Amino acid sequence: MQEQFKKYLTFLPYVVLLAALVIQYVLIVDATDGHFVYGMDDPYIHLALAENIARGHYGVNLEEYSAPASSILWPFLLVPFAASAVFLYVPLFLNALFAGLALLAVQKSIRLILGETYYTRSPGLVALSLCCLIFGFNLIGLTYLGMEHMMQVWVSLQLLYGLLIITEKERCPKWLPWIILLGPLVRYENLALSGVAILFLWYRGFWKQAILPAIIILLSTGGFSGFLMHIGLSPLPSSTLVKLQYQTQAPSMWLQKLTHPNHIIILLLAITLLVTAWKRRTVKHEIAWLIALAGFTHVAFAAVAAGDRYEAYITAVLMMTVLYYHKAQVKEVFDAHPEMAALRITVALGGVLVMYVIASTYNVPLRSESIYRQQFQMQRFIKEFAPSPVAVNDIGLVSLQNDHYVLDLVGLANEEGRHHLFTSPEERRKWINEASQAHGVKYAAIYADWFEGVLPETWKPVAQMKSMHARDVGDDTVTFYAIAPQYTDALKKSLKAFGKTLPDSVKLIWLQ
């Protein structure tokens, strides 16, 4: 009976994961009047891109090429389902799968770290720790963001598990080279982790296993850059370049990055590994140096954003690596006070990761509600009440299943728009005017504060859509503009009809 109970404990974390995902789904649907909405506009960019890839075109507008996706691989994973009735749910299904795989990688790593004796001796403690890490590693929050970050966390944790196998068992798993090469295809930030993994394999004498992913990573990322240049774009996706532009043009962002709570945690964990490696120079210290290097690289080059999505993969890897190098202390706690071990370890995990629990899981339905009140309503307006070319600053939902041209004023889906982000107000105003006329744009739905001083004089604000309690969106107010006087009456008529259908938490405020 006791052995059967221990067996059930092995599956407990997966039951908790599934239950948490189901509960969050119910909360999201309840908060969005029966609709399922992701917690950001960005996943809809990937969906819109995948929709057009399935039609033989790379971009969110059929009349021009663009590279708005932050991942090489993710949009292509969605392509096979573009024509299916469940297309909008595919990112959710994939992320739920990757969340389970990430949890499995953590479970296997803990089993390897503790050893069979301690792992089988304390299944309740292991199960409890895994349940804490479901929330601490942001598995729920990332799943409902609808992008590639959950897959990134799984790939990163699986990579670390492979490195630990080499360290402990002196053998290289056959799957490890494929996981290493997969990382940068999921997200460019994983170049650092894949790079240190290749160095580790080479250092340990697994030269063939190191060369294979190195060559394929160079060919695949280089080939993708070559493809983008062939169709007239920059060698990196626009989303990546926009982030780099903001960092280079606004030096204050570097200080903001370094002082961001998530990056402080990363730096502290990386420094902990460096200290550990220095003290234990002769005891399997290579992984500590290399993972710490990956952590510092992330802080130096990666941005910060809502949903704690950029940091999740490296934080999880750093935490597991710290656990590996301090497994003796964990065992001592359990041996000395077995009756208090579960409580102490759980409190320690909770203390370090509490901000992730609050920021990621608690906010999931609130973020979806904000997107529903704003971008979802904008999509309804554009598709149902004013189907024509439009200028926006959030291109995801408004581009999805919409063949009318969407002018991206921020530049994720428009190379010229990206190039003009940091030009003079006069030059940017001129580009906005010329681009809107060239594409037959009649109106715009934008955050007015983002474009202060750069909008053409002919653009006249007609109304504002104000969302109550907006969370993690650029602004709580979207302003509708007629870009020329002859479009004002038609826009007013469409907005009047649209205003009658808005949820109670969204108000339409007339400006003329």
HULINZI-V466565 format. One record per backbone hydrogen bond with DSSP energy under -1.0 kcal/mol. NH is the residue of the N-H (numbers start at 1). CO is the residue of the C=O. Records with the same first field share a line. If there is no record, write none. Layout:
NH=CO ; CO
This chain:
5=1
6=2
7=3
8=4
9=5
10=6
11=8
15=11
16=12
17=13
18=14
19=15
20=16
21=17
22=18
23=19
24=20
25=21
26=22
27=23
28=24
29=25
30=26
31=27
32=28
34=29
35=32
39=144
44=41
45=42
46=42
47=43
48=44
49=45
50=46
51=47
52=48
53=49
54=50
56=53
57=52
64=61
66=58
73=185
77=73
78=74
81=78
82=79
84=81
87=84
89=86
90=87
93=89
94=90
95=91
96=92
97=93
98=94
99=95
100=96
101=97
102=98
103=99
104=100
105=101
106=102
107=103
108=104
109=105
110=106
111=107
112=108
113=109
114=110
115=111
119=115
120=116
121=117
122=118
126=122
127=123
128=124
129=125
130=126
131=127
132=128
133=129
134=130
136=132
137=133
138=135
139=134
142=138
143=139
144=140
152=148
153=149
154=150
155=151
156=152
157=153
158=154
159=155
160=156
161=157
162=158
163=159
164=160
165=161
166=162
167=163
168=164
169=165
170=166
176=173
179=175
180=176
181=177
182=178
183=179
186=182 ; 183
187=183
190=187
191=188
192=189
194=190
195=191
196=192
197=193
198=194
199=195
200=196
201=197
202=198
203=199
204=200
205=202
206=201
207=205
210=206
211=207
212=208
214=210
215=211
216=212
217=213
218=214
219=215
220=216
221=217
222=218
223=219
224=220
225=221
226=222
227=223
228=224
229=225
230=226
231=227
232=229
233=228
238=67
241=237
242=238
243=239
244=240
245=241
246=242
247=243
248=244
249=245
250=246
253=250
254=251
256=252
257=253
258=254
259=255
264=260
265=261
266=262
267=263
268=264
269=265
270=266
271=267
272=268
273=269
274=270
275=271
276=272
277=273
278=274
279=275
280=276
283=280
289=285
290=286
291=287
292=288
293=289
294=290
295=291
296=292
297=293
298=294
299=295
300=296
301=297
302=298
308=305
315=311
316=312
317=313
318=314
319=315
320=316
321=317
322=318
323=319
324=320
325=321
330=326
331=327
332=328
333=329
334=330
335=331
336=332
337=333
340=337
341=337
344=340
345=341
346=342
347=343
348=344
349=345
350=346
351=347
352=348
353=349
357=353
358=354
359=355
360=356
362=357
364=361
367=363
368=364
369=365
370=366
371=367
372=368
373=369
374=370
376=371
378=374
379=375
380=376
381=377
382=378
383=379
384=380
385=381
386=381
388=386
390=405
391=443
392=407
399=395
400=396
402=399
407=390
409=392
418=414
419=415
420=416
421=418
423=420
428=424
429=425
430=426
431=427
432=428
433=429
434=430
435=431
436=432
437=433
438=434
439=435
440=437
441=436
442=389
444=481
445=391
446=479
450=447
451=448
454=451
459=456
460=482
462=480
463=480
464=509
465=478
466=507
467=476
468=505
478=465
479=446
480=463
481=444
482=460
483=442
487=484
488=485
491=487
492=488
493=489
494=490
495=491
496=492
497=493
498=494
499=495
501=498
506=503
507=466
509=464
511=462
512=462
